[in-house]
Amino acid sequence: MLLKDKVVVITGGAGLNGLGFATGRLMAAHGARVVVLDLEGADPAGAAAKLGPGHLGIVADVTDKASCEAATVEVLKAFGTIDALINNAGVTQPVKTLEISGADYDRVLDVSLRGTLYMSQAVLPAMQQQRSGSIVCISSVSAQRGGGILGGPHYSAAKAGVLGLARAMAREFGPEGIRINSITPGLIGTDIIKGKLTDEKKAEIAETIPLARLGRAEDIAGACVFLASDLSLYCTGITLDVNGGMLIH
Ligand SMILES: NC(=O)c1ccc[n+]([C@@H]2O[C@H](COP(=O)([O-])OP(=O)(O)OC[C@H]3O[C@@H](n4cnc5c(N)ncnc54)[C@H](O)[C@@H]3O)[C@@H](O)[C@H]2O)c1
């Protein structure tokens, strides 16, 4: 049990095939009380119930500061503490540079980057009071290699922004016992890529990956458990690549 009685908030955690829900499942198995935070249409309460008793689902929009703050108040009311935050909510869009509209830019940047800032701002005061906490920010290999497979340049920019934000926050809050790290997933088979790649294309991509397969949501869940738990107590400001060797640098 690596997370016994730890309270963990996972944004964008309600998609049953997603990285966030897989992370919630593994964290619950390690004894955590999981808060699934997601948009209303994603049914976070239903997802939390699927994790078993004692978990909580909260409707919140990470692009809305008041919504992030209200969700945090609700978590603290229910559990009294927040030990870890997984900034996982994100949206992508497979378009090229010249096709990106202002609205596209806002949508993609707002969920990943503004959302990471707002949710971190919301939970940090509680972590400061406790003088402990772990924040994990889900970036992407797309930030490092200049495009993943499906995201446009604005997605790469959002995810690169997440890396910079996480590193700067790590420097700022380390002295208060709060660790902030990032994960850069490679291509993971979740709803975000559903219907966008043929089986042939997936096989073609797998051939270029040293570990010879696409990632699974569980691969990212394991990395999140490591970074949220005391196993990683001396890690802050790091970027953990979970990409099967797709990018070795
Ligand atoms: N699947 C991949 O290949 C891959 C690779 C690299 C990074 N990522 C990142 O991993 C994270 C999870 O993606 P996934 O693949 O599980 O996709 P997903 O679509 O299953 O999960 C994204 C979740 O974010 C939620 N969400 C969207 N906007 C929100 C908002 N404003 N407020 C709260 N929640 C919101 C969605 O409802 C959804 O549940 C994303 O940040 C994504 O960019 C995914």
The ligand as an ORCA input file, in Angstrom:
! r2SCAN-3c Opt
* xyz 0 1
  N      -3.517      9.285    -24.797
  C      -2.336      9.732    -25.188
  O      -1.726      9.238    -26.136
  C      -1.688     10.888    -24.457
  C      -0.351     11.153    -24.711
  C       0.272     12.207    -24.051
  C      -0.438     12.966    -23.149
  N      -1.755     12.699    -22.921
  C      -2.458     13.548    -21.969
  O      -2.990     12.735    -20.945
  C      -4.130     13.380    -20.366
  C      -5.291     12.402    -20.321
  O      -5.662     12.070    -21.636
  P      -6.417     10.732    -22.051
  O      -5.651     10.148    -23.155
  O      -6.722      9.930    -20.847
  O      -7.729     11.346    -22.706
  P      -9.231     11.475    -22.217
  O      -9.915     12.274    -23.268
  O      -9.758     10.112    -21.873
  O      -9.124     12.304    -20.852
  C      -9.201     13.697    -20.767
  C     -10.199     14.046    -19.684
  O     -10.148     15.458    -19.455
  C     -11.479     15.889    -19.216
  N     -11.595     17.333    -19.448
  C     -11.556     17.996    -20.646
  N     -11.732     19.303    -20.444
  C     -11.854     19.500    -19.106
  C     -12.058     20.636    -18.283
  N     -12.166     21.856    -18.813
  N     -12.155     20.455    -16.949
  C     -12.072     19.207    -16.393
  N     -11.863     18.093    -17.133
  C     -11.768     18.243    -18.458
  C     -12.321     15.076    -20.166
  O     -13.690     15.080    -19.815
  C     -11.652     13.710    -20.045
  O     -12.233     12.921    -19.018
  C      -4.390     14.616    -21.235
  O      -3.809     15.747    -20.612
  C      -3.651     14.289    -22.518
  O      -3.295     15.442    -23.235
  C      -2.389     11.668    -23.538
*
